[in-house]
Amino acid sequence: MALPCSFLVALVVLSCHSLGSLGCDLPPKHGLLHWRALMLLRQMRRLSASSCDKYTTDFSFPQMLVDGNKFEKTEATAVTHEMLRQIFSLFSQRGSLVAWDETLLDKFLAGLHQQLDDLETCLEEEKNVEQLPQGSENSRLAVKRYFRGISLYLEKKEYSRCAWEVVRVEIGRCLFFVSELTRKLRI
């Protein structure tokens, strides 16, 4: 299913302006990397959503993350890092090469890797200043469980192209969540 142009513009605006507001000074290009990841993910689409209707599933995005307006900046940084790390790991799996154009996949992974490097720098700076909040580990575990469910789904569906398409759409939602989380924390 194609995303409306106005929705894509909103994603660009949210991504470019929001990621610099976590707990540290991210490079100005960080927001652009996030936007580029969303665009590459969209370009990776190979099948129509309607052709994969029987593969649709609810991955049960963790409710505690939806209530992220209670996150401190440090916790938001940790959750964002964990989510991007899990996305990177998921799309680095052996089965992903079959589903996606290799050039787009490489660009997508390179952008995620750069974002992870930026966030790791932030996490190191924040660890030096303060302790990660208690809820941070619970949030990160919720992200890990959520992505474990996605991995099990792919395995159960034998890494089929339709299963990957369903996952691609879900990952788009995750990336949008990251934008929303960081936007809420902007001062």
LUMRODO-208150 format. One line per field, with one value per atom (N, C-alpha, C, O): x, z, y. Coordinates in nm, 2 decimals. Atoms other than C-alpha are relative to their C-alpha. Example, Ala and Ser with C-alpha at 12.3 -4.5 7.8 and 13.67 -1.06 7.14 Angstrom:
<sites>
east = 0.09:1.23:0.09:0.19:-0.09:1.37:-0.08:-0.03
up = 0.00:0.78:0.00:0.07:0.00:0.71:0.08:0.09
north = -0.12:-0.45:0.12:0.12:-0.11:-0.11:0.11:0.22
</sites>
This chain:
<sites>
east = 0.08:0.00:0.09:0.18:-0.08:0.15:-0.04:-0.16:0.02:0.19:-0.04:0.03:0.03:0.02:0.12:0.19:-0.11:0.26:0.00:0.11:0.00:0.15:0.05:0.11:-0.06:0.23:0.15:0.22:-0.14:0.57:0.07:0.18:-0.05:0.63:0.00:0.10:0.01:0.52:0.11:0.18:-0.11:0.77:0.13:0.22:-0.13:1.05:0.01:0.12:-0.01:0.97:0.02:0.11:-0.02:0.94:0.14:0.21:-0.13:1.26:0.11:0.21:-0.11:1.47:0.01:0.13:-0.01:1.38:0.00:0.03:0.02:1.32:0.12:0.14:-0.10:1.62:0.12:0.19:-0.11:1.86:-0.03:0.04:0.04:1.67:0.00:-0.05:-0.02:1.76:0.09:0.08:-0.08:2.00:0.13:0.20:-0.13:2.30:0.00:-0.11:-0.01:2.42:0.03:0.14:-0.01:2.36:0.05:0.01:-0.04:2.52:-0.12:-0.22:0.11:2.29:-0.05:-0.17:0.04:2.29:-0.08:-0.14:0.06:2.14:-0.15:-0.20:0.14:1.78:-0.02:-0.12:0.01:1.85:0.02:-0.04:-0.02:1.98:-0.13:-0.16:0.12:1.66:-0.11:-0.17:0.09:1.45:0.04:-0.05:-0.05:1.67:-0.04:-0.07:0.04:1.61:-0.15:-0.18:0.14:1.24:-0.03:-0.11:0.02:1.26:0.05:-0.01:-0.05:1.48:-0.09:-0.11:0.09:1.25:-0.12:-0.17:0.12:0.96:0.04:-0.04:-0.04:1.16:0.03:0.02:-0.03:1.24:-0.13:-0.12:0.13:0.87:0.01:0.04:0.00:0.84:-0.14:-0.17:0.13:0.49:-0.11:-0.08:0.11:0.15:-0.05:-0.04:0.05:0.00:-0.11:-0.13:0.11:-0.31:0.04:-0.03:-0.05:-0.11:0.05:0.07:-0.05:0.01:-0.10:-0.06:0.10:-0.32:0.00:-0.02:0.00:-0.30:0.12:0.12:-0.12:0.04:-0.01:0.07:0.01:-0.09:-0.01:-0.07:0.00:-0.03:0.01:0.05:-0.02:-0.03:0.13:0.13:-0.12:0.32:0.00:0.10:0.02:0.19:0.12:0.20:-0.10:0.41:-0.02:-0.13:0.01:0.49:-0.07:-0.04:0.08:0.23:0.08:0.06:-0.08:0.49:0.08:0.12:-0.07:0.67:-0.10:-0.06:0.10:0.35:-0.03:-0.05:0.01:0.32:0.13:0.16:-0.14:0.67:0.01:0.12:-0.01:0.57:0.05:0.08:-0.06:0.69:0.15:0.21:-0.14:1.04:0.08:0.04:-0.10:1.33:0.09:0.08:-0.08:1.57:0.10:0.12:-0.10:1.83:-0.06:-0.01:0.07:1.58:-0.05:-0.04:0.04:1.45:0.11:0.10:-0.12:1.80:0.03:0.06:-0.03:1.85:-0.11:-0.07:0.11:1.51:0.02:0.01:-0.02:1.58:0.12:0.12:-0.12:1.93:-0.04:0.00:0.03:1.79:-0.09:-0.08:0.09:1.51:0.08:0.06:-0.08:1.76:0.09:0.12:-0.09:2.00:-0.08:-0.03:0.08:1.72:-0.04:-0.04:0.04:1.61:0.12:0.11:-0.12:1.97:0.03:0.06:-0.02:2.01:-0.10:-0.07:0.10:1.68:0.03:0.02:-0.03:1.77:0.13:0.17:-0.13:2.12:-0.01:0.09:0.01:1.98:0.02:0.00:-0.03:2.06:-0.12:-0.10:0.12:1.70:-0.04:-0.12:0.04:1.68:0.05:-0.01:-0.06:1.90:-0.09:-0.09:0.09:1.65:-0.12:-0.17:0.12:1.37:0.02:-0.08:-0.02:1.53:0.10:0.19:-0.11:1.73:0.12:0.12:-0.12:2.08:0.06:0.11:-0.05:2.18:-0.08:-0.02:0.09:1.88:0.03:0.03:-0.02:1.94:0.13:0.14:-0.13:2.31:-0.01:0.05:0.01:2.22:-0.08:-0.05:0.08:1.95:0.08:0.07:-0.09:2.19:0.11:0.14:-0.10:2.46:-0.05:0.01:0.06:2.23:-0.04:-0.02:0.03:2.11:0.13:0.13:-0.12:2.47:0.05:0.10:-0.05:2.56:-0.09:-0.03:0.08:2.26:0.03:0.04:-0.04:2.36:0.13:0.14:-0.12:2.71:-0.02:0.03:0.03:2.57:-0.06:-0.03:0.07:2.34:0.09:0.08:-0.09:2.62:0.09:0.12:-0.07:2.82:-0.08:-0.03:0.09:2.52:-0.01:0.00:0.01:2.48:0.12:0.11:-0.12:2.84:0.01:0.05:-0.01:2.82:-0.10:-0.07:0.10:2.50:0.04:0.01:-0.04:2.65:0.10:0.11:-0.10:2.94:-0.07:-0.01:0.07:2.69:-0.10:-0.10:0.10:2.42:-0.03:0.01:0.04:2.29:-0.12:-0.21:0.12:2.04:-0.12:-0.10:0.12:1.69:-0.04:-0.01:0.04:1.55:-0.08:-0.06:0.09:1.28:0.06:0.01:-0.06:1.53:0.03:0.00:-0.02:1.62:-0.13:-0.13:0.13:1.26:-0.05:-0.10:0.04:1.19:0.09:0.03:-0.09:1.49:-0.03:-0.03:0.04:1.38:-0.13:-0.15:0.13:1.03:0.03:-0.04:-0.04:1.19:0.06:0.03:-0.06:1.40:-0.11:-0.10:0.10:1.09:-0.09:-0.12:0.07:0.90:0.07:0.01:-0.07:1.17:0.02:0.04:-0.01:1.21:-0.13:-0.12:0.13:0.84:0.00:-0.05:-0.01:0.91:0.09:0.06:-0.10:1.21:-0.07:-0.05:0.07:1.00:-0.11:-0.13:0.09:0.73:0.06:0.01:-0.07:0.98:0.04:0.03:-0.04:1.11:-0.12:-0.11:0.12:0.76:-0.05:-0.10:0.04:0.68:0.11:0.10:-0.11:1.01:0.06:0.10:-0.07:1.14:-0.06:0.02:0.07:0.89:0.00:0.01:0.01:0.87:-0.12:-0.10:0.12:0.52:0.03:-0.01:-0.03:0.64:0.10:0.08:-0.09:0.93:-0.08:-0.05:0.08:0.68:-0.08:-0.09:0.08:0.46:0.10:0.07:-0.10:0.78:0.05:0.07:-0.04:0.89:-0.10:-0.06:0.10:0.56:0.01:-0.01:-0.01:0.59:0.12:0.12:-0.13:0.95:-0.02:0.03:0.03:0.82:-0.08:-0.05:0.06:0.59:0.09:0.08:-0.10:0.88:0.08:0.10:-0.08:1.08:-0.08:-0.03:0.09:0.78:-0.01:-0.01:0.01:0.75:0.13:0.12:-0.13:1.12:-0.01:0.03:0.01:1.04:-0.10:-0.07:0.09:0.74:0.05:0.03:-0.05:0.92:0.10:0.10:-0.09:1.20:-0.06:-0.02:0.07:0.96:-0.07:-0.06:0.06:0.78:0.10:0.06:-0.10:1.10:0.08:0.16:-0.07:1.21:-0.04:-0.15:0.02:1.25:-0.01:-0.03
up = 0.00:0.00:0.00:0.09:0.02:-0.11:0.11:0.14:-0.10:0.15:-0.07:-0.16:0.06:0.07:0.02:0.11:0.00:-0.01:0.12:0.18:-0.12:0.28:0.12:0.21:-0.11:0.52:-0.01:0.10:0.01:0.38:0.03:0.09:-0.04:0.41:0.15:0.21:-0.14:0.77:0.06:0.16:-0.05:0.83:-0.02:0.07:0.02:0.68:0.10:0.16:-0.10:0.90:0.14:0.21:-0.13:1.21:0.02:0.12:-0.01:1.14:0.00:0.08:0.01:1.05:0.12:0.15:-0.11:1.34:0.14:0.24:-0.13:1.62:0.06:0.18:-0.06:1.65:0.06:0.14:-0.06:1.75:0.15:0.21:-0.13:2.08:0.10:0.21:-0.10:2.26:0.11:0.13:-0.11:2.55:-0.03:0.06:0.03:2.36:-0.13:-0.20:0.12:2.06:-0.12:-0.13:0.11:1.76:-0.12:-0.13:0.12:1.43:-0.08:-0.08:0.07:1.21:-0.11:-0.14:0.10:0.95:0.05:-0.02:-0.06:1.20:-0.04:-0.08:0.04:1.12:-0.14:-0.18:0.14:0.75:-0.02:-0.11:0.01:0.80:0.03:-0.03:-0.04:0.97:-0.11:-0.14:0.11:0.69:-0.11:-0.18:0.11:0.44:0.02:-0.07:-0.04:0.62:-0.03:-0.09:0.03:0.59:-0.15:-0.19:0.15:0.22:-0.06:-0.15:0.05:0.15:0.03:-0.05:-0.04:0.34:-0.09:-0.13:0.09:0.13:-0.14:-0.21:0.13:-0.19:-0.01:-0.12:0.00:-0.09:-0.02:-0.05:0.02:-0.13:-0.14:-0.24:0.12:-0.39:-0.03:-0.14:0.02:-0.34:0.05:0.14:-0.05:-0.29:0.13:0.15:-0.12:0.05:-0.01:0.06:0.02:-0.08:-0.05:-0.02:0.04:-0.23:0.11:0.10:-0.12:0.12:0.11:0.23:-0.11:0.31:0.09:0.21:-0.09:0.44:0.10:0.19:-0.09:0.60:0.11:0.20:-0.10:0.80:0.14:0.17:-0.14:1.17:0.09:0.05:-0.10:1.49:0.08:0.15:-0.07:1.62:0.15:0.22:-0.14:1.95:0.04:0.13:-0.04:1.97:0.15:0.20:-0.14:2.34:0.05:0.01:-0.05:2.52:0.08:0.08:-0.08:2.76:-0.09:-0.04:0.09:2.46:-0.05:-0.08:0.05:2.33:0.11:0.07:-0.11:2.67:0.02:0.14:-0.01:2.60:0.04:0.06:-0.05:2.70:0.14:0.19:-0.13:3.04:0.01:0.11:0.01:2.92:0.03:-0.01:-0.01:3.03:-0.13:-0.20:0.12:2.76:-0.01:-0.12:0.00:2.86:-0.04:-0.12:0.03:2.85:-0.15:-0.22:0.14:2.51:-0.09:-0.19:0.07:2.38:0.00:-0.11:-0.01:2.50:-0.08:-0.14:0.07:2.36:-0.15:-0.23:0.15:2.02:-0.05:-0.15:0.04:2.01:-0.01:-0.11:0.00:2.10:-0.12:-0.19:0.11:1.84:-0.13:-0.22:0.13:1.56:-0.01:-0.11:0.00:1.67:-0.04:-0.12:0.04:1.64:-0.15:-0.21:0.14:1.30:-0.08:-0.18:0.07:1.18:0.00:-0.10:-0.01:1.31:-0.09:-0.15:0.08:1.15:-0.15:-0.22:0.14:0.81:-0.04:-0.16:0.03:0.83:-0.01:-0.04:0.01:0.85:-0.14:-0.24:0.13:0.58:-0.09:-0.21:0.08:0.46:-0.06:-0.16:0.06:0.39:-0.14:-0.21:0.13:0.09:-0.11:-0.22:0.10:-0.10:-0.02:-0.13:0.01:-0.03:-0.05:-0.11:0.04:-0.11:-0.10:-0.12:0.09:-0.37:0.08:0.18:-0.08:-0.25:0.02:0.13:-0.01:-0.32:0.10:0.18:-0.10:-0.13:0.14:0.23:-0.13:0.15:0.06:0.18:-0.05:0.18:0.04:0.15:-0.03:0.18:0.13:0.22:-0.12:0.44:0.13:0.23:-0.11:0.67:0.03:0.15:-0.02:0.62:0.08:0.17:-0.07:0.73:0.15:0.24:-0.14:1.04:0.08:0.19:-0.07:1.13:0.04:0.15:-0.04:1.12:0.11:0.21:-0.11:1.34:0.13:0.24:-0.12:1.58:0.06:0.18:-0.05:1.60:0.07:0.18:-0.07:1.68:0.13:0.23:-0.13:1.95:0.10:0.22:-0.09:2.10:0.07:0.18:-0.05:2.14:0.11:0.22:-0.10:2.32:0.12:0.23:-0.11:2.54:0.09:0.21:-0.07:2.64:0.08:0.20:-0.07:2.72:0.12:0.23:-0.10:2.92:0.12:0.24:-0.11:3.12:0.09:0.21:-0.08:3.22:0.09:0.19:-0.07:3.34:0.11:0.22:-0.09:3.50:-0.03:-0.13:0.01:3.55:-0.09:-0.08:0.08:3.30:0.10:0.20:-0.09:3.46:0.01:-0.07:-0.03:3.62:-0.11:-0.15:0.11:3.35:-0.13:-0.21:0.13:3.07:-0.03:-0.15:0.03:3.10:-0.03:-0.12:0.03:3.11:-0.14:-0.21:0.13:2.80:-0.11:-0.21:0.10:2.62:-0.01:-0.12:0.00:2.72:-0.08:-0.15:0.07:2.58:-0.15:-0.23:0.14:2.25:-0.05:-0.16:0.04:2.24:-0.02:-0.11:0.01:2.30:-0.12:-0.19:0.12:2.03:-0.13:-0.21:0.11:1.78:-0.01:-0.12:-0.01:1.89:-0.07:-0.14:0.06:1.79:-0.15:-0.22:0.14:1.45:-0.07:-0.17:0.05:1.40:-0.01:-0.11:0.00:1.50:-0.11:-0.18:0.11:1.25:-0.13:-0.21:0.12:0.97:-0.02:-0.12:0.00:1.06:-0.03:-0.11:0.02:1.08:-0.14:-0.20:0.14:0.74:-0.10:-0.22:0.08:0.61:-0.09:-0.20:0.06:0.52:-0.14:-0.23:0.13:0.23:-0.03:0.06:0.04:0.03:0.07:0.11:-0.06:0.17:0.15:0.20:-0.14:0.53:0.01:0.11:-0.01:0.47:-0.03:0.03:0.03:0.31:0.13:0.16:-0.12:0.63:0.10:0.17:-0.10:0.84:-0.05:0.04:0.04:0.62:0.04:0.08:-0.04:0.68:0.16:0.20:-0.15:1.06:0.04:0.13:-0.03:1.06:-0.03:0.04:0.03:0.90:0.11:0.15:-0.12:1.20:0.11:0.19:-0.11:1.43:-0.02:0.07:0.03:1.26:0.02:0.07:-0.03:1.28:0.15:0.20:-0.14:1.65:0.06:0.14:-0.05:1.70:-0.03:0.06:0.03:1.53:0.10:0.15:-0.09:1.75:0.15:0.22:-0.13:2.07:0.02:0.12:-0.01:2.00:-0.01:0.05:0.02:1.89:0.14:0.17:-0.13:2.23:0.10:0.19:-0.09:2.41:-0.03:0.04:0.04:2.22:0.10:0.14:-0.09:2.44:-0.08:-0.02
north = -0.12:0.00:0.12:0.14:-0.12:0.33:0.10:0.12:-0.10:0.60:0.13:0.17:-0.13:0.94:0.09:0.08:-0.09:1.21:0.09:0.12:-0.09:1.43:-0.08:-0.02:0.08:1.14:0.00:0.01:0.01:1.11:0.14:0.14:-0.13:1.49:0.01:0.06:-0.01:1.47:-0.09:-0.04:0.09:1.18:0.08:0.07:-0.07:1.39:0.11:0.13:-0.11:1.69:-0.05:0.01:0.06:1.48:-0.05:-0.03:0.07:1.29:0.10:0.09:-0.10:1.59:0.09:0.13:-0.09:1.80:-0.06:0.00:0.06:1.55:-0.07:-0.08:0.09:1.33:0.07:0.01:-0.07:1.60:0.04:0.10:-0.04:1.64:-0.11:-0.09:0.10:1.32:0.06:0.18:-0.06:1.36:0.05:0.09:-0.05:1.47:0.08:0.09:-0.07:1.66:-0.10:-0.14:0.09:1.44:0.09:0.20:-0.08:1.55:0.04:-0.03:-0.05:1.75:-0.10:-0.10:0.10:1.47:-0.12:-0.19:0.11:1.23:-0.01:-0.12:-0.01:1.34:-0.04:-0.11:0.03:1.31:-0.15:-0.21:0.15:0.95:-0.07:-0.17:0.07:0.86:0.01:-0.08:-0.02:1.01:-0.09:-0.15:0.08:0.83:-0.15:-0.22:0.14:0.50:-0.03:-0.13:0.02:0.55:-0.01:-0.09:0.00:0.63:-0.13:-0.18:0.13:0.33:-0.11:-0.20:0.10:0.11:0.00:-0.11:-0.02:0.24:-0.05:-0.12:0.04:0.18:-0.15:-0.21:0.15:-0.18:-0.08:-0.20:0.07:-0.27:-0.07:-0.01:0.08:-0.55:-0.06:-0.09:0.06:-0.68:0.10:0.18:-0.08:-0.52:-0.06:-0.18:0.05:-0.54:-0.10:-0.20:0.09:-0.70:-0.14:-0.24:0.13:-0.99:-0.08:-0.20:0.07:-1.08:0.00:-0.01:-0.01:-1.05:-0.12:-0.10:0.12:-1.41:0.00:-0.09:-0.01:-1.32:0.10:0.10:-0.11:-1.03:-0.05:-0.15:0.05:-1.06:0.13:0.23:-0.11:-0.84:-0.04:-0.13:0.03:-0.82:0.05:0.03:-0.05:-0.66:0.09:0.06:-0.10:-0.35:0.02:0.04:-0.02:-0.31:0.12:0.23:-0.11:-0.10:0.10:0.22:-0.09:0.04:0.10:0.21:-0.10:0.20:0.10:0.22:-0.09:0.35:0.11:0.23:-0.10:0.53:0.07:0.11:-0.06:0.67:0.14:0.19:-0.14:1.02:0.01:0.12:0.00:0.91:-0.02:-0.02:0.03:0.84:0.12:0.24:-0.11:1.05:-0.01:-0.10:0.00:1.15:-0.11:-0.17:0.11:0.90:-0.13:-0.21:0.12:0.62:0.00:-0.11:-0.01:0.74:-0.03:-0.10:0.03:0.73:-0.15:-0.21:0.14:0.37:-0.08:-0.18:0.07:0.26:0.01:-0.08:-0.02:0.42:-0.08:-0.14:0.08:0.26:-0.15:-0.21:0.14:-0.08:-0.04:-0.14:0.02:-0.05:0.00:-0.09:-0.01:0.05:-0.12:-0.17:0.11:-0.22:-0.13:-0.21:0.11:-0.48:0.00:-0.11:-0.01:-0.35:-0.04:-0.11:0.03:-0.37:-0.15:-0.21:0.15:-0.73:-0.07:-0.17:0.07:-0.83:0.00:-0.10:-0.01:-0.70:-0.04:-0.05:0.06:-0.84:-0.16:-0.22:0.15:-1.20:-0.05:0.02:0.06:-1.44:0.00:0.02:0.00:-1.45:0.13:0.13:-0.13:-1.08:0.03:0.10:-0.02:-1.09:-0.05:0.01:0.05:-1.30:0.09:0.10:-0.08:-1.06:0.14:0.20:-0.14:-0.72:0.02:-0.07:-0.04:-0.55:0.03:0.10:0.00:-0.58:0.14:0.18:-0.14:-0.22:0.08:0.15:-0.08:-0.07:-0.06:0.02:0.06:-0.32:0.05:0.09:-0.05:-0.21:0.14:0.18:-0.14:0.16:0.01:0.09:0.00:0.09:-0.03:0.03:0.05:-0.10:0.10:0.12:-0.10:0.16:0.12:0.17:-0.12:0.44:-0.04:0.04:0.04:0.24:-0.01:0.03:0.01:0.17:0.13:0.15:-0.14:0.54:0.06:0.12:-0.05:0.62:-0.07:-0.01:0.07:0.35:0.05:0.07:-0.06:0.49:0.14:0.16:-0.13:0.84:-0.02:0.04:0.02:0.70:-0.06:-0.04:0.06:0.49:0.11:0.10:-0.11:0.81:0.07:0.10:-0.07:0.97:-0.09:-0.03:0.08:0.67:0.00:0.00:-0.01:0.68:0.13:0.13:-0.13:1.05:0.00:0.05:0.00:1.00:-0.09:-0.06:0.08:0.71:0.06:0.04:-0.07:0.93:0.11:0.14:-0.11:1.20:-0.06:-0.01:0.05:0.99:-0.15:-0.21:0.14:0.63:-0.01:0.08:0.02:0.49:-0.02:-0.09:0.02:0.51:-0.15:-0.23:0.14:0.19:-0.06:-0.18:0.06:0.15:-0.02:-0.09:0.01:0.17:-0.15:-0.19:0.14:-0.20:-0.07:-0.16:0.06:-0.30:0.03:-0.05:-0.04:-0.10:-0.07:-0.11:0.07:-0.25:-0.15:-0.20:0.14:-0.60:-0.01:-0.11:0.00:-0.52:0.01:-0.06:-0.02:-0.41:-0.14:-0.18:0.13:-0.74:-0.11:-0.18:0.10:-0.95:0.02:-0.07:-0.03:-0.77:-0.04:-0.10:0.04:-0.82:-0.15:-0.21:0.15:-1.19:-0.05:-0.15:0.05:-1.23:0.02:-0.06:-0.02:-1.08:-0.10:-0.15:0.10:-1.31:-0.14:-0.21:0.13:-1.61:-0.01:-0.11:-0.01:-1.50:-0.03:-0.11:0.02:-1.49:-0.14:-0.20:0.14:-1.83:-0.09:-0.18:0.08:-1.98:0.01:-0.09:-0.02:-1.83:-0.03:0.00:0.04:-1.96:0.11:0.09:-0.11:-1.62:0.03:0.08:-0.02:-1.59:0.15:0.24:-0.14:-1.27:0.08:0.19:-0.06:-1.20:0.03:0.13:-0.02:-1.25:0.12:0.20:-0.12:-1.00:0.13:0.23:-0.12:-0.75:0.04:0.16:-0.03:-0.77:0.06:0.15:-0.05:-0.72:0.14:0.23:-0.13:-0.43:0.11:0.22:-0.10:-0.25:0.02:0.14:-0.01:-0.32:0.08:0.16:-0.08:-0.18:0.15:0.23:-0.14:0.13:0.07:0.18:-0.05:0.17:0.02:0.12:-0.02:0.12:0.13:0.20:-0.12:0.39:0.13:0.23:-0.11:0.62:0.02:0.13:-0.01:0.54:0.07:0.16:-0.06:0.64:0.15:0.23:-0.15:0.98:0.06:0.17:-0.06:1.03:0.01:0.11:0.01:0.93:0.12:0.19:-0.11:1.18:0.14:0.23:-0.13:1.45:0.04:0.16:-0.02:1.42:0.06:0.13:-0.04:1.48:0.12:0.17:-0.12:1.78:0.12:0.13:-0.12:2.09:0.13:0.23
</sites>
